[in-house]
Amino acid sequence: MTDRFLSIMEVTAKSLDMEKEDFVETKVRDIPLARIAKPEEIAQSCLFFLTSLSSYITGQTIMVDGGQTKGFY
């Protein structure tokens, strides 16, 4: 987790009158992979689009969230 992420979690937890650790725990329960992404995992997803492997991908939204977004269909 990054410092920025932890800062956001702390502010959000305070606004809900919760401890940061409790709030993060409730967020993790909503993620099917049961953990927060590592910064490297987000970076690797971004780097993919800088390679020729993504040359035929257009107009897509790629969710890198451990399955938290269950889908829209």
Secondary structure as UniProt FT lines:
FT   HELIX           3..15
FT   TURN            16..17
FT   HELIX           20..29
FT   TURN            32..33
FT   HELIX           39..48
FT   TURN            49..50
FT   HELIX           52..54
FT   TURN            55..56
FT   TURN            66..67
//
